[in-house]
Amino acid sequence: MPSLNVSFTEAELEGVRAAAAAEGKSLKQYLHDLGVREMQRRQFVSGAAAWADRLREEFDEAFPDEVPPSEREGAAAA
């Protein structure tokens, strides 16, 4: 299985160790989970943004007062 050596300053390592201990995890497990969570967060945000883009026109039609003035039809270019 691939592995990775990561360098930290003493202060950074102390903080990471404290965070791992607070979650009841080993340093290795904490850092692994942190990377996986960030990957999942990015996938979620990307999916949520795509979902919002697909529904934007429908939302704008249903709630015209919520459309930013610069994006309304006939609005002057800023």
Secondary structure, 3 states (H helix, E strand, C coil): CCCCCCCCCHHHHHHHHHHHHHCCCCHHHHHHHHHHHHHHHHHHHHHHHHHHHHHHHHHHHHCHHHCCHHHCCCCCCC
